[in-house]
Amino acid sequence: GSGNSSKLRERALFVLSQSDSPRAREIVVRIARGQQSPDMQETAIRYLGLFGGDASKQALAELYASSSDVQVKKAVLQSFMVSGQKARVLAAARGEKSEELRKSAIHLLGVMGAQTELWEMYQAEPSVEVKKSILHAMFVGGGSERLTEVARSEKDPELRKAAIHSLGVMGDRTGPVLLSIYASDPDRDIRRQILHALFVQGNVKALIQIARTEKDPELRKEAVSHLSHMGSKEATDFLVELLNK
């Protein structure tokens, strides 16, 4: 059936991609450009990223520059990442007209661990939407330092909340930072977001600490409500203690 023949064709393409012969390279590049076997185009683009030397990198760069198809360009960006071409991904993240492609490139920079470049972009970027994508990419790359900086001192509340959320998802190693922001920031919305972040990371100790010391009844109630959904022995003991008061 057609499933079998497409598997065979993919296998053939796989073998050609690893060949040193100029003829084989030419066929793979033609397919990557969509000039032959269009159903194999994205696979060919992927193989150019995986197996290619300089000639493949050049072919990918030319394809990115000449194509106007967003899906094709996304596949090429992915291959830039796989072949370690950070400069090309960065160029797309900075200068691409299409927001979808910019966001795709920004995400890939996160995967590549390009924290410094992302931070420079963040500081220069006017769009809140794009800044959110940059924060997410920094999260993907595990960059808690910069996220902490944004969570502490960003002027835009949406972006601060996004950074706090990401810190929450990073697990309880960010608990002390979240608690210290909580203690130093009286803004109720920000405190709510921190409570939620502590809940997301399963940080029972921090929530109990806040439930014991928070003066604002609304926020206390919220901390207790999070604890009631946590099902840990420590949380349950605290709730029992509250009821017995």
Secondary structure, DSSP 4 states (H G I P E B T S, - for coil): -HHHHHHHHHHHHHHHHT---HHHHHHHHHHHTTSS-GGGHHHHHHHHHHH--HHHHHHHHHHHHH---HHHHHHHHHHHHHTT-HHHHHHHHHH-SSHHHHHHHHHHHHHTT-HHHHHHHHHH---HHHHHHHHHHHHHTT-HHHHHHHHHH-S-HHHHHHHHHHHHHT-GGGHHHHHHHHHH---HHHHHHHHHHHHHTT-HHHHHHHHHH---HHHHHHHHHHHHTT--HHHHHHHHHHHT-
